[in-house]
Amino acid sequence: MKMTLVDQINALEWSDDARRMYQGLMQHSASDEAGAVVLVAAAALLAREYPTLQPADQDDLANLIREFWELVLEVRREMSLPRPPYLRLVGGHSA
């Protein structure tokens, strides 16, 4: 069985470069240009997984988007914890 998006991300081992990239990206808002670039890039990454307009791909893409929503909820939950934000928000190993 295929791992969910949250499970795939939690299984990653994060490099120092990834931690620095994450910290830099977290300085932006979803409403500024750099934040918009991040959001569009995320949408493109998801869309690329199922690029055709065939019904089966549409269903699989909808499932992937639901998994992304679960990731957003997990990130929000982690951000509400009384500790500094870690890369674990988007990955399995704390930065």
Distance bins in CASP14 RR format, pairs under 12 A and 6 or more apart:
PFRMAT RR
TARGET T0000
AUTHOR 0000-0000-0000
RMODE 2
METHOD distances of the structure
MODEL  1
1 7 0 0 0 0 0 1 0 0 0 0 0
2 8 0 0 0 0 1 0 0 0 0 0 0
2 49 0 0 0 0 0 1 0 0 0 0 0
2 60 0 0 0 0 1 0 0 0 0 0 0
2 63 0 0 0 0 1 0 0 0 0 0 0
2 64 0 0 0 0 0 1 0 0 0 0 0
2 67 0 0 0 0 0 1 0 0 0 0 0
3 9 0 0 0 0 1 0 0 0 0 0 0
3 10 0 0 0 0 1 0 0 0 0 0 0
3 11 1 0 0 1 0 0 0 0 0 0 0
3 12 0 0 0 0 0 1 0 0 0 0 0
3 64 0 0 0 0 0 1 0 0 0 0 0
3 67 0 0 0 0 1 0 0 0 0 0 0
4 10 0 0 0 0 1 0 0 0 0 0 0
4 11 0 0 0 0 0 1 0 0 0 0 0
4 63 0 0 0 0 1 0 0 0 0 0 0
4 64 0 0 0 0 1 0 0 0 0 0 0
4 66 0 0 0 0 1 0 0 0 0 0 0
4 67 1 0 1 0 0 0 0 0 0 0 0
4 68 0 0 0 0 0 1 0 0 0 0 0
4 69 0 0 0 0 0 1 0 0 0 0 0
4 70 1 0 0 1 0 0 0 0 0 0 0
4 71 0 0 0 0 1 0 0 0 0 0 0
4 74 0 0 0 0 0 1 0 0 0 0 0
5 11 0 0 0 0 0 1 0 0 0 0 0
5 12 0 0 0 0 0 1 0 0 0 0 0
5 42 0 0 0 0 0 1 0 0 0 0 0
5 45 0 0 0 0 0 1 0 0 0 0 0
5 46 0 0 0 0 1 0 0 0 0 0 0
5 49 0 0 0 0 1 0 0 0 0 0 0
5 63 0 0 0 0 1 0 0 0 0 0 0
5 64 1 0 0 1 0 0 0 0 0 0 0
5 65 0 0 0 0 1 0 0 0 0 0 0
5 66 0 0 0 0 1 0 0 0 0 0 0
5 67 1 1 0 0 0 0 0 0 0 0 0
5 68 1 0 0 1 0 0 0 0 0 0 0
5 69 0 0 0 0 1 0 0 0 0 0 0
5 70 1 0 0 1 0 0 0 0 0 0 0
5 71 1 0 1 0 0 0 0 0 0 0 0
5 72 0 0 0 0 0 1 0 0 0 0 0
5 73 0 0 0 0 0 1 0 0 0 0 0
5 74 0 0 0 0 1 0 0 0 0 0 0
5 75 0 0 0 0 0 1 0 0 0 0 0
5 90 0 0 0 0 0 1 0 0 0 0 0
5 91 0 0 0 0 0 1 0 0 0 0 0
6 12 0 0 0 0 0 1 0 0 0 0 0
6 64 0 0 0 0 0 1 0 0 0 0 0
6 66 0 0 0 0 0 1 0 0 0 0 0
6 67 1 0 0 1 0 0 0 0 0 0 0
6 68 0 0 0 0 1 0 0 0 0 0 0
6 69 0 0 0 0 0 1 0 0 0 0 0
6 70 1 0 1 0 0 0 0 0 0 0 0
6 71 1 0 1 0 0 0 0 0 0 0 0
6 72 0 0 0 0 1 0 0 0 0 0 0
6 73 0 0 0 0 1 0 0 0 0 0 0
6 74 1 0 1 0 0 0 0 0 0 0 0
6 75 0 0 0 0 1 0 0 0 0 0 0
6 77 0 0 0 0 0 1 0 0 0 0 0
6 78 0 0 0 0 0 1 0 0 0 0 0
6 88 0 0 0 0 0 1 0 0 0 0 0
6 89 0 0 0 0 0 1 0 0 0 0 0
6 90 0 0 0 0 1 0 0 0 0 0 0
6 91 0 0 0 0 1 0 0 0 0 0 0
6 92 0 0 0 0 1 0 0 0 0 0 0
7 67 0 0 0 0 1 0 0 0 0 0 0
7 70 0 0 0 0 0 1 0 0 0 0 0
7 71 0 0 0 0 0 1 0 0 0 0 0
7 74 0 0 0 0 0 1 0 0 0 0 0
7 91 0 0 0 0 0 1 0 0 0 0 0
7 92 0 0 0 0 1 0 0 0 0 0 0
8 49 0 0 0 0 0 1 0 0 0 0 0
8 64 0 0 0 0 0 1 0 0 0 0 0
8 67 0 0 0 0 1 0 0 0 0 0 0
8 68 0 0 0 0 0 1 0 0 0 0 0
8 70 0 0 0 0 0 1 0 0 0 0 0
8 71 0 0 0 0 1 0 0 0 0 0 0
8 90 0 0 0 0 0 1 0 0 0 0 0
8 91 0 0 0 0 1 0 0 0 0 0 0
8 92 0 0 0 0 0 1 0 0 0 0 0
9 18 0 0 0 0 0 1 0 0 0 0 0
9 22 0 0 0 0 0 1 0 0 0 0 0
9 45 0 0 0 0 0 1 0 0 0 0 0
9 67 0 0 0 0 1 0 0 0 0 0 0
9 68 0 0 0 0 0 1 0 0 0 0 0
9 70 0 0 0 0 0 1 0 0 0 0 0
9 71 1 0 0 1 0 0 0 0 0 0 0
9 72 0 0 0 0 0 1 0 0 0 0 0
9 74 0 0 0 0 1 0 0 0 0 0 0
9 75 0 0 0 0 1 0 0 0 0 0 0
9 78 0 0 0 0 0 1 0 0 0 0 0
9 87 0 0 0 0 0 1 0 0 0 0 0
9 88 0 0 0 0 1 0 0 0 0 0 0
9 89 0 0 0 0 1 0 0 0 0 0 0
9 90 1 0 0 1 0 0 0 0 0 0 0
9 91 1 0 1 0 0 0 0 0 0 0 0
9 92 1 0 0 1 0 0 0 0 0 0 0
9 93 0 0 0 0 0 1 0 0 0 0 0
10 70 0 0 0 0 0 1 0 0 0 0 0
10 71 0 0 0 0 1 0 0 0 0 0 0
10 74 0 0 0 0 1 0 0 0 0 0 0
10 75 0 0 0 0 0 1 0 0 0 0 0
10 78 0 0 0 0 0 1 0 0 0 0 0
10 87 0 0 0 0 0 1 0 0 0 0 0
10 88 0 0 0 0 1 0 0 0 0 0 0
10 89 0 0 0 0 0 1 0 0 0 0 0
10 90 0 0 0 0 1 0 0 0 0 0 0
10 91 1 0 1 0 0 0 0 0 0 0 0
10 92 1 0 1 0 0 0 0 0 0 0 0
10 93 0 0 0 0 1 0 0 0 0 0 0
10 94 0 0 0 0 0 1 0 0 0 0 0
11 91 0 0 0 0 1 0 0 0 0 0 0
11 92 1 0 0 1 0 0 0 0 0 0 0
11 93 0 0 0 0 1 0 0 0 0 0 0
12 18 0 0 0 0 1 0 0 0 0 0 0
12 19 0 0 0 0 0 1 0 0 0 0 0
12 22 0 0 0 0 0 1 0 0 0 0 0
12 87 0 0 0 0 1 0 0 0 0 0 0
12 88 0 0 0 0 0 1 0 0 0 0 0
12 90 0 0 0 0 1 0 0 0 0 0 0
12 91 1 0 1 0 0 0 0 0 0 0 0
12 92 1 0 0 1 0 0 0 0 0 0 0
12 93 1 0 0 1 0 0 0 0 0 0 0
12 95 0 0 0 0 0 1 0 0 0 0 0
13 19 0 0 0 0 0 1 0 0 0 0 0
13 87 0 0 0 0 0 1 0 0 0 0 0
13 88 0 0 0 0 0 1 0 0 0 0 0
13 91 0 0 0 0 1 0 0 0 0 0 0
13 92 0 0 0 0 1 0 0 0 0 0 0
13 93 1 0 1 0 0 0 0 0 0 0 0
13 94 0 0 0 0 0 1 0 0 0 0 0
13 95 0 0 0 0 0 1 0 0 0 0 0
14 20 0 0 0 0 0 1 0 0 0 0 0
14 21 0 0 0 0 1 0 0 0 0 0 0
14 22 1 0 0 1 0 0 0 0 0 0 0
14 23 0 0 0 0 0 1 0 0 0 0 0
14 86 0 0 0 0 1 0 0 0 0 0 0
14 87 1 0 1 0 0 0 0 0 0 0 0
14 88 0 0 0 0 1 0 0 0 0 0 0
14 89 0 0 0 0 0 1 0 0 0 0 0
14 90 0 0 0 0 1 0 0 0 0 0 0
14 91 1 0 0 1 0 0 0 0 0 0 0
14 92 1 0 0 1 0 0 0 0 0 0 0
14 93 1 0 1 0 0 0 0 0 0 0 0
14 94 0 0 0 0 1 0 0 0 0 0 0
14 95 1 0 0 1 0 0 0 0 0 0 0
15 21 0 0 0 0 1 0 0 0 0 0 0
15 22 0 0 0 0 0 1 0 0 0 0 0
15 87 0 0 0 0 0 1 0 0 0 0 0
15 91 0 0 0 0 0 1 0 0 0 0 0
15 93 0 0 0 0 0 1 0 0 0 0 0
15 95 0 0 0 0 1 0 0 0 0 0 0
16 22 0 0 0 0 0 1 0 0 0 0 0
16 23 0 0 0 0 0 1 0 0 0 0 0
16 87 0 0 0 0 0 1 0 0 0 0 0
16 93 0 0 0 0 0 1 0 0 0 0 0
16 95 0 0 0 0 1 0 0 0 0 0 0
17 23 0 0 0 0 0 1 0 0 0 0 0
17 24 0 0 0 0 0 1 0 0 0 0 0
17 87 0 0 0 0 0 1 0 0 0 0 0
17 95 0 0 0 0 0 1 0 0 0 0 0
18 24 0 0 0 0 0 1 0 0 0 0 0
18 25 0 0 0 0 0 1 0 0 0 0 0
18 87 1 0 0 1 0 0 0 0 0 0 0
18 88 0 0 0 0 0 1 0 0 0 0 0
18 90 0 0 0 0 1 0 0 0 0 0 0
18 91 0 0 0 0 1 0 0 0 0 0 0
18 92 0 0 0 0 0 1 0 0 0 0 0
18 93 0 0 0 0 1 0 0 0 0 0 0
18 95 0 0 0 0 1 0 0 0 0 0 0
19 25 0 0 0 0 0 1 0 0 0 0 0
19 26 0 0 0 0 0 1 0 0 0 0 0
19 85 0 0 0 0 0 1 0 0 0 0 0
19 86 0 0 0 0 1 0 0 0 0 0 0
19 87 1 0 1 0 0 0 0 0 0 0 0
19 88 0 0 0 0 0 1 0 0 0 0 0
19 89 0 0 0 0 0 1 0 0 0 0 0
19 90 0 0 0 0 0 1 0 0 0 0 0
19 91 0 0 0 0 0 1 0 0 0 0 0
19 92 0 0 0 0 0 1 0 0 0 0 0
19 93 0 0 0 0 1 0 0 0 0 0 0
19 94 0 0 0 0 1 0 0 0 0 0 0
19 95 1 0 1 0 0 0 0 0 0 0 0
20 26 0 0 0 0 0 1 0 0 0 0 0
20 27 0 0 0 0 0 1 0 0 0 0 0
20 87 0 0 0 0 1 0 0 0 0 0 0
20 95 0 0 0 0 1 0 0 0 0 0 0
21 27 0 0 0 0 0 1 0 0 0 0 0
21 28 0 0 0 0 0 1 0 0 0 0 0
21 38 0 0 0 0 0 1 0 0 0 0 0
21 41 0 0 0 0 0 1 0 0 0 0 0
21 87 0 0 0 0 1 0 0 0 0 0 0
21 90 0 0 0 0 0 1 0 0 0 0 0
21 95 0 0 0 0 0 1 0 0 0 0 0
22 28 0 0 0 0 0 1 0 0 0 0 0
22 38 0 0 0 0 0 1 0 0 0 0 0
22 75 0 0 0 0 0 1 0 0 0 0 0
22 85 0 0 0 0 1 0 0 0 0 0 0
22 86 0 0 0 0 1 0 0 0 0 0 0
22 87 1 0 1 0 0 0 0 0 0 0 0
22 88 0 0 0 0 0 1 0 0 0 0 0
22 89 0 0 0 0 1 0 0 0 0 0 0
22 90 1 0 0 1 0 0 0 0 0 0 0
22 91 0 0 0 0 1 0 0 0 0 0 0
22 92 0 0 0 0 0 1 0 0 0 0 0
22 93 0 0 0 0 0 1 0 0 0 0 0
22 94 0 0 0 0 0 1 0 0 0 0 0
22 95 1 0 0 1 0 0 0 0 0 0 0
23 84 0 0 0 0 0 1 0 0 0 0 0
23 85 0 0 0 0 1 0 0 0 0 0 0
23 86 0 0 0 0 0 1 0 0 0 0 0
23 87 0 0 0 0 1 0 0 0 0 0 0
23 89 0 0 0 0 0 1 0 0 0 0 0
23 90 0 0 0 0 0 1 0 0 0 0 0
23 95 1 0 0 1 0 0 0 0 0 0 0
24 34 0 0 0 0 1 0 0 0 0 0 0
24 35 0 0 0 0 0 1 0 0 0 0 0
24 38 0 0 0 0 0 1 0 0 0 0 0
24 87 0 0 0 0 0 1 0 0 0 0 0
24 95 0 0 0 0 0 1 0 0 0 0 0
25 32 0 0 0 0 0 1 0 0 0 0 0
25 34 1 0 0 1 0 0 0 0 0 0 0
25 35 1 0 0 1 0 0 0 0 0 0 0
25 36 0 0 0 0 0 1 0 0 0 0 0
25 37 0 0 0 0 1 0 0 0 0 0 0
25 38 1 0 1 0 0 0 0 0 0 0 0
25 39 0 0 0 0 0 1 0 0 0 0 0
25 41 0 0 0 0 1 0 0 0 0 0 0
25 42 0 0 0 0 0 1 0 0 0 0 0
25 87 0 0 0 0 0 1 0 0 0 0 0
25 89 0 0 0 0 0 1 0 0 0 0 0
25 90 0 0 0 0 1 0 0 0 0 0 0
26 34 0 0 0 0 0 1 0 0 0 0 0
26 35 0 0 0 0 0 1 0 0 0 0 0
26 38 0 0 0 0 1 0 0 0 0 0 0
26 75 0 0 0 0 0 1 0 0 0 0 0
26 79 0 0 0 0 0 1 0 0 0 0 0
26 84 0 0 0 0 0 1 0 0 0 0 0
26 85 1 0 0 1 0 0 0 0 0 0 0
26 86 0 0 0 0 0 1 0 0 0 0 0
26 87 0 0 0 0 1 0 0 0 0 0 0
26 89 0 0 0 0 1 0 0 0 0 0 0
26 90 0 0 0 0 1 0 0 0 0 0 0
26 95 0 0 0 0 0 1 0 0 0 0 0
27 34 0 0 0 0 1 0 0 0 0 0 0
27 35 0 0 0 0 1 0 0 0 0 0 0
27 38 0 0 0 0 0 1 0 0 0 0 0
27 85 0 0 0 0 0 1 0 0 0 0 0
28 34 1 0 1 0 0 0 0 0 0 0 0
28 35 1 0 1 0 0 0 0 0 0 0 0
28 36 0 0 0 0 1 0 0 0 0 0 0
28 37 0 0 0 0 1 0 0 0 0 0 0
28 38 1 0 0 1 0 0 0 0 0 0 0
28 39 0 0 0 0 1 0 0 0 0 0 0
29 35 1 0 0 1 0 0 0 0 0 0 0
29 36 0 0 0 0 1 0 0 0 0 0 0
29 37 0 0 0 0 0 1 0 0 0 0 0
29 38 0 0 0 0 0 1 0 0 0 0 0
29 39 0 0 0 0 0 1 0 0 0 0 0
30 36 1 0 0 1 0 0 0 0 0 0 0
30 37 0 0 0 0 0 1 0 0 0 0 0
30 38 1 0 0 1 0 0 0 0 0 0 0
30 39 1 0 0 1 0 0 0 0 0 0 0
30 40 0 0 0 0 0 1 0 0 0 0 0
30 42 0 0 0 0 0 1 0 0 0 0 0
30 72 0 0 0 0 0 1 0 0 0 0 0
31 38 0 0 0 0 0 1 0 0 0 0 0
31 39 0 0 0 0 1 0 0 0 0 0 0
32 38 0 0 0 0 1 0 0 0 0 0 0
32 39 0 0 0 0 0 1 0 0 0 0 0
33 39 0 0 0 0 0 1 0 0 0 0 0
33 40 0 0 0 0 0 1 0 0 0 0 0
34 40 0 0 0 0 0 1 0 0 0 0 0
34 41 0 0 0 0 0 1 0 0 0 0 0
35 41 0 0 0 0 1 0 0 0 0 0 0
35 42 0 0 0 0 0 1 0 0 0 0 0
36 42 0 0 0 0 0 1 0 0 0 0 0
36 43 0 0 0 0 0 1 0 0 0 0 0
37 43 0 0 0 0 0 1 0 0 0 0 0
37 44 0 0 0 0 0 1 0 0 0 0 0
38 44 0 0 0 0 0 1 0 0 0 0 0
38 45 0 0 0 0 0 1 0 0 0 0 0
38 90 0 0 0 0 0 1 0 0 0 0 0
39 45 0 0 0 0 0 1 0 0 0 0 0
39 46 0 0 0 0 0 1 0 0 0 0 0
39 68 0 0 0 0 0 1 0 0 0 0 0
39 72 0 0 0 0 0 1 0 0 0 0 0
40 46 0 0 0 0 0 1 0 0 0 0 0
40 47 0 0 0 0 0 1 0 0 0 0 0
41 47 0 0 0 0 0 1 0 0 0 0 0
41 48 0 0 0 0 0 1 0 0 0 0 0
42 48 0 0 0 0 0 1 0 0 0 0 0
42 49 0 0 0 0 0 1 0 0 0 0 0
42 64 0 0 0 0 0 1 0 0 0 0 0
42 65 0 0 0 0 0 1 0 0 0 0 0
42 68 1 0 0 1 0 0 0 0 0 0 0
42 69 0 0 0 0 0 1 0 0 0 0 0
42 71 0 0 0 0 1 0 0 0 0 0 0
42 72 0 0 0 0 0 1 0 0 0 0 0
42 75 0 0 0 0 0 1 0 0 0 0 0
42 90 0 0 0 0 0 1 0 0 0 0 0
43 49 0 0 0 0 0 1 0 0 0 0 0
43 61 0 0 0 0 0 1 0 0 0 0 0
43 64 0 0 0 0 0 1 0 0 0 0 0
43 65 0 0 0 0 1 0 0 0 0 0 0
43 68 0 0 0 0 1 0 0 0 0 0 0
44 51 0 0 0 0 0 1 0 0 0 0 0
45 51 0 0 0 0 0 1 0 0 0 0 0
45 61 0 0 0 0 0 1 0 0 0 0 0
45 64 0 0 0 0 1 0 0 0 0 0 0
45 65 0 0 0 0 0 1 0 0 0 0 0
45 68 0 0 0 0 1 0 0 0 0 0 0
46 57 0 0 0 0 0 1 0 0 0 0 0
46 60 0 0 0 0 0 1 0 0 0 0 0
46 61 1 0 0 1 0 0 0 0 0 0 0
46 62 0 0 0 0 0 1 0 0 0 0 0
46 63 0 0 0 0 0 1 0 0 0 0 0
46 64 1 0 1 0 0 0 0 0 0 0 0
46 65 1 0 0 1 0 0 0 0 0 0 0
46 66 0 0 0 0 0 1 0 0 0 0 0
46 67 0 0 0 0 1 0 0 0 0 0 0
46 68 1 0 0 1 0 0 0 0 0 0 0
46 69 0 0 0 0 0 1 0 0 0 0 0
46 71 0 0 0 0 0 1 0 0 0 0 0
47 53 0 0 0 0 0 1 0 0 0 0 0
47 57 0 0 0 0 0 1 0 0 0 0 0
47 58 0 0 0 0 0 1 0 0 0 0 0
47 60 0 0 0 0 0 1 0 0 0 0 0
47 61 1 0 0 1 0 0 0 0 0 0 0
47 62 0 0 0 0 0 1 0 0 0 0 0
47 64 0 0 0 0 1 0 0 0 0 0 0
47 65 0 0 0 0 1 0 0 0 0 0 0
47 68 0 0 0 0 0 1 0 0 0 0 0
48 57 0 0 0 0 0 1 0 0 0 0 0
48 61 0 0 0 0 1 0 0 0 0 0 0
48 64 0 0 0 0 0 1 0 0 0 0 0
49 57 0 0 0 0 1 0 0 0 0 0 0
49 60 1 0 0 1 0 0 0 0 0 0 0
49 61 1 0 0 1 0 0 0 0 0 0 0
49 62 0 0 0 0 0 1 0 0 0 0 0
49 63 0 0 0 0 0 1 0 0 0 0 0
49 64 1 0 1 0 0 0 0 0 0 0 0
49 65 0 0 0 0 0 1 0 0 0 0 0
49 67 0 0 0 0 0 1 0 0 0 0 0
49 68 0 0 0 0 0 1 0 0 0 0 0
50 56 0 0 0 0 1 0 0 0 0 0 0
50 57 1 1 0 0 0 0 0 0 0 0 0
50 58 1 0 0 1 0 0 0 0 0 0 0
50 59 0 0 0 0 1 0 0 0 0 0 0
50 60 1 0 1 0 0 0 0 0 0 0 0
50 61 1 0 1 0 0 0 0 0 0 0 0
50 62 0 0 0 0 1 0 0 0 0 0 0
50 63 0 0 0 0 1 0 0 0 0 0 0
50 64 1 0 0 1 0 0 0 0 0 0 0
50 65 0 0 0 0 1 0 0 0 0 0 0
51 57 1 0 0 1 0 0 0 0 0 0 0
51 58 0 0 0 0 0 1 0 0 0 0 0
51 60 0 0 0 0 0 1 0 0 0 0 0
51 61 0 0 0 0 1 0 0 0 0 0 0
52 58 0 0 0 0 1 0 0 0 0 0 0
52 59 0 0 0 0 0 1 0 0 0 0 0
52 60 0 0 0 0 0 1 0 0 0 0 0
52 61 0 0 0 0 1 0 0 0 0 0 0
53 59 0 0 0 0 0 1 0 0 0 0 0
53 61 0 0 0 0 1 0 0 0 0 0 0
54 60 0 0 0 0 1 0 0 0 0 0 0
54 61 0 0 0 0 0 1 0 0 0 0 0
55 61 0 0 0 0 0 1 0 0 0 0 0
55 62 0 0 0 0 0 1 0 0 0 0 0
56 62 0 0 0 0 0 1 0 0 0 0 0
56 63 0 0 0 0 0 1 0 0 0 0 0
57 63 0 0 0 0 0 1 0 0 0 0 0
57 64 0 0 0 0 0 1 0 0 0 0 0
58 64 0 0 0 0 0 1 0 0 0 0 0
58 65 0 0 0 0 0 1 0 0 0 0 0
59 65 0 0 0 0 0 1 0 0 0 0 0
59 66 0 0 0 0 0 1 0 0 0 0 0
60 66 0 0 0 0 0 1 0 0 0 0 0
60 67 0 0 0 0 0 1 0 0 0 0 0
61 67 0 0 0 0 0 1 0 0 0 0 0
61 68 0 0 0 0 0 1 0 0 0 0 0
62 68 0 0 0 0 0 1 0 0 0 0 0
62 69 0 0 0 0 0 1 0 0 0 0 0
63 69 0 0 0 0 0 1 0 0 0 0 0
63 70 0 0 0 0 0 1 0 0 0 0 0
64 70 0 0 0 0 0 1 0 0 0 0 0
64 71 0 0 0 0 0 1 0 0 0 0 0
65 71 0 0 0 0 0 1 0 0 0 0 0
65 72 0 0 0 0 0 1 0 0 0 0 0
66 72 0 0 0 0 0 1 0 0 0 0 0
66 73 0 0 0 0 0 1 0 0 0 0 0
67 73 0 0 0 0 0 1 0 0 0 0 0
67 74 0 0 0 0 0 1 0 0 0 0 0
68 74 0 0 0 0 0 1 0 0 0 0 0
68 75 0 0 0 0 0 1 0 0 0 0 0
68 90 0 0 0 0 0 1 0 0 0 0 0
69 75 0 0 0 0 0 1 0 0 0 0 0
69 76 0 0 0 0 0 1 0 0 0 0 0
70 76 0 0 0 0 0 1 0 0 0 0 0
70 77 0 0 0 0 0 1 0 0 0 0 0
71 77 0 0 0 0 0 1 0 0 0 0 0
71 78 0 0 0 0 0 1 0 0 0 0 0
71 89 0 0 0 0 1 0 0 0 0 0 0
71 90 1 0 0 1 0 0 0 0 0 0 0
71 91 0 0 0 0 1 0 0 0 0 0 0
71 92 0 0 0 0 0 1 0 0 0 0 0
72 78 0 0 0 0 0 1 0 0 0 0 0
72 79 0 0 0 0 0 1 0 0 0 0 0
72 89 0 0 0 0 0 1 0 0 0 0 0
72 90 0 0 0 0 0 1 0 0 0 0 0
73 79 0 0 0 0 0 1 0 0 0 0 0
73 80 0 0 0 0 0 1 0 0 0 0 0
73 89 0 0 0 0 0 1 0 0 0 0 0
74 80 0 0 0 0 0 1 0 0 0 0 0
74 81 0 0 0 0 0 1 0 0 0 0 0
74 88 0 0 0 0 1 0 0 0 0 0 0
74 89 1 0 0 1 0 0 0 0 0 0 0
74 90 0 0 0 0 1 0 0 0 0 0 0
74 91 0 0 0 0 1 0 0 0 0 0 0
74 92 0 0 0 0 0 1 0 0 0 0 0
75 81 0 0 0 0 0 1 0 0 0 0 0
75 85 0 0 0 0 1 0 0 0 0 0 0
75 86 0 0 0 0 0 1 0 0 0 0 0
75 87 0 0 0 0 0 1 0 0 0 0 0
75 88 0 0 0 0 1 0 0 0 0 0 0
75 89 1 0 1 0 0 0 0 0 0 0 0
75 90 1 0 0 1 0 0 0 0 0 0 0
75 91 0 0 0 0 1 0 0 0 0 0 0
75 92 0 0 0 0 0 1 0 0 0 0 0
76 85 0 0 0 0 0 1 0 0 0 0 0
76 89 0 0 0 0 1 0 0 0 0 0 0
76 90 0 0 0 0 0 1 0 0 0 0 0
77 85 0 0 0 0 0 1 0 0 0 0 0
77 88 0 0 0 0 0 1 0 0 0 0 0
77 89 0 0 0 0 1 0 0 0 0 0 0
78 84 0 0 0 0 0 1 0 0 0 0 0
78 85 1 0 0 1 0 0 0 0 0 0 0
78 86 1 0 0 1 0 0 0 0 0 0 0
78 87 0 0 0 0 0 1 0 0 0 0 0
78 88 1 0 0 1 0 0 0 0 0 0 0
78 89 1 0 1 0 0 0 0 0 0 0 0
78 90 0 0 0 0 1 0 0 0 0 0 0
78 91 0 0 0 0 1 0 0 0 0 0 0
78 92 0 0 0 0 0 1 0 0 0 0 0
78 94 0 0 0 0 0 1 0 0 0 0 0
79 85 1 0 1 0 0 0 0 0 0 0 0
79 86 0 0 0 0 1 0 0 0 0 0 0
79 88 0 0 0 0 0 1 0 0 0 0 0
79 89 1 0 0 1 0 0 0 0 0 0 0
79 90 0 0 0 0 0 1 0 0 0 0 0
80 89 0 0 0 0 0 1 0 0 0 0 0
81 88 0 0 0 0 1 0 0 0 0 0 0
81 89 0 0 0 0 1 0 0 0 0 0 0
81 94 0 0 0 0 0 1 0 0 0 0 0
83 89 0 0 0 0 0 1 0 0 0 0 0
83 94 0 0 0 0 1 0 0 0 0 0 0
84 94 0 0 0 0 1 0 0 0 0 0 0
84 95 0 0 0 0 1 0 0 0 0 0 0
85 91 0 0 0 0 0 1 0 0 0 0 0
85 94 0 0 0 0 1 0 0 0 0 0 0
85 95 0 0 0 0 1 0 0 0 0 0 0
86 92 0 0 0 0 1 0 0 0 0 0 0
86 93 0 0 0 0 1 0 0 0 0 0 0
86 94 1 0 1 0 0 0 0 0 0 0 0
86 95 1 0 1 0 0 0 0 0 0 0 0
87 93 1 0 0 1 0 0 0 0 0 0 0
87 94 1 0 0 1 0 0 0 0 0 0 0
87 95 1 1 0 0 0 0 0 0 0 0 0
88 94 1 0 1 0 0 0 0 0 0 0 0
88 95 1 0 0 1 0 0 0 0 0 0 0
89 95 0 0 0 0 1 0 0 0 0 0 0
END
